[in-house]
Amino acid sequence: MSQYDTLDRLIVKALRKTPMNFTALWSEDDVEGDILRLARLLGRDDARILDGRLQALKKRGLIYYDGRVWRTA
C-alpha cells in the first residue's frame, strides 16, 4: 500500500463530484489536509505533491486534463 493511496482516492472522489482546476482541487478540505500531512511527513513542497499525484493518476488512466479542468476518465 502506497503512502499516496488516501490522497489518490480523495482526488478521484472530488473529481467525480465535479471537474476542477488545480486551485479548486487544492482547496477541497480533505484533499488539502492530506497534502499538508504528506508534505510534513516527506519534507516535500505541497504543490509538488498534488501535481505529482495528478500526473500519476493521469498516467494510470483514472483522470485526464481537458485544457481547462481535471476530469475522471
Number of C-alpha atoms within 10 A of each C-alpha: 5 7 9 14 11 14 21 20 13 19 24 19 13 19 19 15 10 12 18 17 15 14 10 11 21 19 11 13 11 15 21 19 14 18 24 17 13 18 17 12 9 12 9 13 13 19 15 12 18 23 12 12 17 21 15 14 17 17 11 10 11 14 21 17 16 10 7 10 16 22 20 19 12
